[in-house]
Amino acid sequence: MLQGLALGSAAAATWQSGLISAQEAVVEELKVKGNIRQSVSYWCYSSFLLPEFADICRKLGMVGIDLLGPDQWETMLKKEMIVTMGNVPGGGIANGFNHVENHDKLVEAYEKWIPEAAKMKVPNLICMSGNRNGMGDEQGIENCVKGLQRVVPIAEKHGVTLHMELLNSKDHADYHADTTPWGAEVARKISSERFKLLYDIYHMQRMEGELINNIRKFKDVIGHYHTGGNPGRNEIDETQEIYYPAVMKAIVETGYKGFVAHEFVPKREDKLASLRQAVEICDQ
């Protein structure tokens, strides 16, 4: 038993095989302050069935699950949990809005899925800059703005917010939106409350550091956060270099009302203990 997670002998064997259900895992309810609305990226815990994982997340004080596709939205709606960030089929990290030849395909995808997101009460959808492929920063900004201006009015109409994720270009070689100032320039040129940045704390620690300063400086264009320990994108505990309590406190002090989604890959065998610990660390 670790921090409220109790497994029977049969469940322990199932857990070690990488498959477990909510019926086998008895998770003690975690009381949280709620100043930060927390969620978790499902791909990090995809060994759990989504309906059962949603139940676990609720017990751990989270309000939803991140990075789910349209085929998963109805499940969350039935569970009365939030899809805190939705994926859009047809998008991708490498082929984003920074190349005009991608615009028609991307616009078609977002035209289709923005109304569906609104219908399924999905407040946010992710989008990507794409890779540079030799393109300069200014041209990339111009092209992103040009393409996104075709879909932002649809997002405004339906009350859905698009978020461009900031990624480090060490793990994701050649990715364009790899610094906060670059992404902020796109956001400020678009100038809509329905377009924001997804500030991934792990990625931005790798690229530029200055986490708290940048969170304060760019608070007007940041609409979503991801967590992850550096190095390794693993647990956000004392095994890594980011001091998450201070980062979360800074986020709260900006008046932020969005979501913070855990997107780390647990190294421990007991994945739920790692997730519970992350919720407690970020509950500022």
N, C-alpha and C positions, 0 to 999 in steps of 0.2 A: 504493500500500500504506500503511495506517494502522494502527499498533499491532497487527500480526499478521494483519490482514485482507488477503488477496491475491485480486484479481479479475483474470481474464483479460479480453481485449478484448470477447469476446462477452458475458461476464457483466456487464461494465461497462455495456454497452448495455442489457441486460435490467434491471440495477439502476436505471438512470435512468428506465426506463419504469414503475418502481414494483413490479416483480415479480422475484423471485429465488428460487432453490432452493438447498438445501444442497449439491447436486451442483456448483453454479456458484460457491459461496462456500467457500473453504478458510479455515477459522478456526483459528488457532493456539491450542492448549490453554492456558488460563490457570490457573496454580496459585494457589489461595487458602488463607488461613489457616483459614477455616471457623468463626470465632467468631460470625459472623453468617451465617445461612442465607438466601441471597438468591434472589429470583425476580423475575419481571417480568410486568406486565400485558399480556396478549396484544393488547388493542385498540390499543395504541400501536405494534404491529409486525404488524398484520393483513395487510400485503402479503405476508408469508411464509406458506407453508402450515404448518399447525400441526405435523405430524410432523417436518418439516425444521427448523422453528424450535426444537423441543424438542431436537434434536441440537445445534444451535448453542448453546443455553443451557447444556447440559451441558458443552460444551467451554469455555464462559466461566466455569465454576465455580458455576453456579446449580443449585439443587436442584429447581426446578419452575417453573410458570407460573401466574399469578394471573388471577382473574376469568374463568373458563371455565364454560360452561353444561353441562348434563347430556349433551348430544350430543357433547361433546368429552372427557368424562372417560375413556372407554374408550381413546381414543388415547393419553392420557398414561399410563394404567395399562400399556399394552403397551410404552410407551417406558421404563417403570420410572422415571418422573418424577412429582413430586407436583403435584396441583392444589392450590396453596397457599391459594387462596380460591375457592370455588365460587359461581356465580350460581344463583339460584332463579327459575325462570319464574313470572311472576305478581306478582313484587315490582316495586318502582320507587322512585325518589327521592321523588317528590311524594306518593305514596299509601302511607304507612307505618303503623306501629303506633300513632302518636299519635292516630288517629281510630278510634273503636270500630267505625264502620261498615265499616272495612276488615278487621276482625279475622277474620271467618269465612273470607273468601277467602284471607287470608294463612296462617291456621292450616291450611287445607286444602292449600295449596301446600307448606308445610314438613312437614306430616305425610306427604306423598307423597315428598318429595325427601331428607329426612334419612336414612331407611333406605337409599335408593339411594346417597347419598353415602358412608355407612359401607361399603356393599358394594363400592364402587369406590375405597375407601381415600382419600376426600376428607376431610381433617380439619376443614375450616372452611367455613362458609357465611355469606354476607353478608346483612345486613338493614338496613333504613332506618327512620329516625324518621318521615319524611314532612314535608310542609310545615305551617306553623302554621295558615294560613287563619283568622287572628284568635284562635287559641287561646293562652292563657297558658302560661307555663313549667311551673307546678305541675300543671296539668291534663294537659299533654302527657306529663309524667313518669308520672303516675298511669295514663294510658291505655296508654302503652308497657308499663309493668309488667304491667298487667292482661292485655294481649294476649300478651306474651312468656311469661308464666307458663303459658300454655296449650301452648306448644311446647317450652319448655326441658326439661320432664321427658322428652320424646321424644329430645331431643338428648343428655340424660344417659344414657338407656337405650342409645343407639347410639354413644356416644363421639364425637360431633360437636360442635364449638363454634360457636355463633352469634356473629357480630360485627356490632355496629351501627357504621356508618361515620360519623365526624365530618367534615362538609363545611363550607366557608365559605358564608355566606348572601349573599355578594357575587356570586360566580359562580352559585350556586344560590339564587336569591332566595327568602326565606321559609322555608328549610329549618330544621327545629327543632333538631336535634342539631348546633349550630354552635359549641359551646364544650366544652372537656374537663370542667369541673365539672358541666354539665348531663348529659352522657353518663355520668359517674361516678355521679351520683345514681341513674340508672336501674339501672346495674350493681350498685350496693351494695344497692338495694332487692330486686333479684332474687336476689342472693347465691348464685350458682352458678358453679362453674369452667367451666361450659359456656355462659356468656354473658360476652363481653368487648367491648371497644371496638376498632375499627379506627382507629388514630391516623394520619391522613394529615398528614404533616409540612408539606407545601405549604399545605394548607387551614388548619391551625392557626397557621402563621406569619402568614397573612393575617388571621385573626380575633383572635388573642390574643398571638402571640409567646411569649416565656418558654418556648421549646421544651425546653431542658434541665431547667429547674426543674419543668415540668409532667410531663415523662417520669419524673423521679424521684418526684414527688409522687403520681402516679397509676399507678405501675408495677403495682400489684395488679389494676387493671381493664383494662389495655392488653394485648391479645392479638395484635396484628398491626400492621405499619407499612407506609405507602406513602411513596415519595419523590417529589420534584418540585421543580424550581428556581423560586424566586420573585424577580422577577415572571415571569409567562408560562407557568409549568408546563413549562419546557423543561429542557435539560441541567442537571445538578447540579454543574457545574464553577465556575470562577472568574468566569463571566459573570453570576452571580446572587448574592443576599445571604446565603443560608444556608451556614454552614460545616459541611458534612456530616461531615468527619472527627471533629469534636468531638461532634456529635450522635450519631454511631454509637458513639463511645467511651462516651458516657453511657449509651446503651442496653445495651452490653455490661456495664458496671459495675452495672446493676440486676439482673444475673443472667438476663436475658431469653433464652429458648430458642426463641422462635417464629421467624417469617419476616419479612424486610424485602423488600417487593416494589417494584421500580422502576415508577413510573407517571408518567413524564414523556414529553412529545411531542418527539422530536428535531427540532431546527432544521437540523442538518447534513444534507447529502445522504447522507453515509455514516452511516446509522443504527446500524450495528453497531459502528462506532468509538465512538460516543457511549455505547452500552450497555456495551461493554468498559471504557471509562473510568469509568462509574458503578460497576461492580463493583469496580474497583481502588480508587476513592475510599472505598467503604463497607467494604472488607475490613480492618477494624480488629482 
